[in-house]
Amino acid sequence: MLSFLFRLMRTYQREHGFLPNVLYINDFHYQKLRESLADLTTHEEIAAFLQLDVVISTEAVHPSIAWVKPLHQPFVAHRHRFSIHHCPHA
């Protein structure tokens, strides 16, 4: 399962010029993914390892990847090589 996902990601990057940020996967395939990543125990750890948001959906017949625009972009201002990140929830 893991090699399949990495192949999908490489193909996506080659075709679009950037990496995807979302994985759509059904519960069966997600369980297979968890088995192949047995050292990672939480959903968050798996997502961080893959560097993808993982969406479990009954509509995902096969694992698929995409790039989805984030709902909230942090405000970034550059001044003298410093970055200011604004987080509205802070």
C-alpha positions in Angstrom: 0.0 0.0 0.0 2.8 2.4 0.9 4.7 1.9 -2.3 1.5 2.4 -4.3 0.8 5.8 -2.5 4.4 7.0 -3.1 4.1 6.1 -6.8 0.8 8.1 -6.9 2.6 11.0 -5.3 5.5 10.9 -7.7 3.3 10.7 -10.7 1.1 13.6 -9.4 4.2 15.8 -8.8 5.6 14.9 -12.3 2.3 15.8 -14.0 1.4 18.9 -12.0 4.8 20.3 -10.8 3.9 20.1 -7.1 3.0 17.5 -4.5 -0.5 16.7 -3.5 -1.7 17.6 0.0 -4.8 15.3 0.5 -5.2 11.5 0.3 -8.8 10.1 -0.1 -9.0 6.5 1.1 -11.7 4.1 2.1 -11.7 2.3 5.5 -10.4 -1.0 4.1 -7.4 0.6 2.4 -6.8 2.8 5.5 -6.6 -0.3 7.6 -4.1 -1.9 5.2 -2.1 1.4 5.4 -2.1 1.3 9.2 -0.8 -2.3 9.1 2.1 -1.2 6.9 2.8 1.7 9.2 2.5 -0.3 12.5 5.0 2.0 14.3 2.6 4.9 13.8 -0.3 4.6 16.2 -2.5 7.7 15.5 -4.2 9.1 12.5 -2.2 12.3 13.0 1.1 10.4 13.0 0.2 8.7 9.7 -0.8 12.0 8.1 2.4 13.6 9.3 4.5 10.7 7.9 2.8 10.9 4.5 2.7 14.7 4.6 -0.9 14.5 3.5 -4.2 15.2 5.0 -6.0 11.8 5.1 -9.7 11.8 4.4 -11.4 8.4 5.0 -14.4 8.2 2.7 -16.8 5.4 1.6 -16.8 7.0 -1.8 -13.1 6.4 -2.3 -13.2 3.1 -4.2 -9.4 3.3 -4.7 -6.9 5.6 -2.9 -6.6 8.9 -4.7 -4.6 12.1 -4.1 -5.2 15.7 -4.9 -4.2 19.2 -4.0 -6.9 21.1 -2.2 -6.5 24.8 -1.4 -6.4 25.2 2.4 -9.4 27.1 3.9 -7.1 29.4 6.0 -3.8 30.6 4.7 -1.6 32.2 7.4 -0.8 35.8 6.7 3.0 36.1 6.0 4.7 39.5 5.8 8.4 39.7 5.0 10.5 42.5 6.6 14.3 42.4 6.7 14.4 38.6 6.3 11.9 38.0 9.1 8.5 36.4 8.6 5.4 37.3 10.6 2.8 34.6 10.8 -0.7 35.6 11.9 -2.8 32.9 13.4 -6.4 34.0 13.9 -6.9 31.4 16.7 -4.0 32.6 18.9 
